[in-house]
């Protein structure tokens, strides 16, 4: 007999670490923008596994690439070469303009890789005294959950109780170019920043901020590291969010949608000056760049481009944002976003966003709260106008009837 939702939830509570607070829906299948629970109830997914499923759930072309490759060769480690890695490099470099690529698995691994490479570049190329390199980050950042990363988080929940932490990071307000300028010193080797702060509640910096950031980094010989793990690969209506201000990072980090949700794949995109400092034995990963990952990623990026998903994200994102802004509700403080990376921030009097997400779930739409008062909305990039209209109906119903 198949276990019920309540049985599965109870087993999770009994045996699993309680490091998440999920909505009480137990999903068993996904297709396109929809997911289905164990009872066959259909939901419109407006989270996309935190933007990892940009191409839609179980995209058939990515699935075929995964199955075909899994039948041939899955893992060799980087001790040997495989026939997928060079093709992955070639196609990704052509698409992004990168000169060097380092494949990893998770987004956090990509961030850690960038920190290591940029520090080493600082010592060997910029000439910073050994052990003195500093990387500037932003308040309310989210770059992952490793010990190295949470050490420069300003979120007390993320970092509380996990110290001691590694030194070498300086924190400035997000979106404040003047504060960045004041923080740069001769030992500054990098500035690590998200183009849009996702976990913080889809916080968008002022217009012109990144153009000024690029100037400051170039003028002070500082490596600009853009964490595009959530914003990249079409989410904001451009291939990379940096394109909205026509800049180019020195190091770009991508992950999540790089595999379309099938497999953990991430990559550090850069140049010979930065990634060239890494020599054999100084950094690596058993699974990073494995043939299965590369085959999946190649297919995931191909469908993203060939099926017009990036353009659709721009079109449907603008439509959704305008529709959300038109909802007249005394609990809505602000609607913001770019492409299909959207947020509805509620007033403090609304009593938190979690209960609104629960009401949306009851109406067949899955979204997730962040930072207490914000509903984050990020459907797969394959969403249609009719599906967007239906989603807007659900948001309007919940936001205008709730008290």
Protein Blocks (a to p, Z undefined) as FASTA:
>chain_A
ZZdfklmmmmmmmmpccfbccdfdddfbdehjbccdfkopacddfklnnoiamnoghifk
lmmmmmmmmmmombgbjmbccfklmmmmmmmmmmnopabdcddfbfmlmmmmmmmmmmmm
mmmmnopaehiaccdddehiaebjcfklmmmccbfklmgopaccdehiacddehiaklmm
mmpcfklmbdcddfbafknoopacdehklmmmmmmmmmnopacdddfklmgghlnopabl
klmnopacfbdcdehjlnnopaccddddddfklmmmpcghiaccfkgopaklmmmmmmmm
mmmmmnommmmmmmmmmmmmmmmmmpccfkbfbdcdehjbdcddddfklopaklmmmmmm
mnopacddeehlaccddddfkbcfklmmmmmmmmmmmmmmpZZ
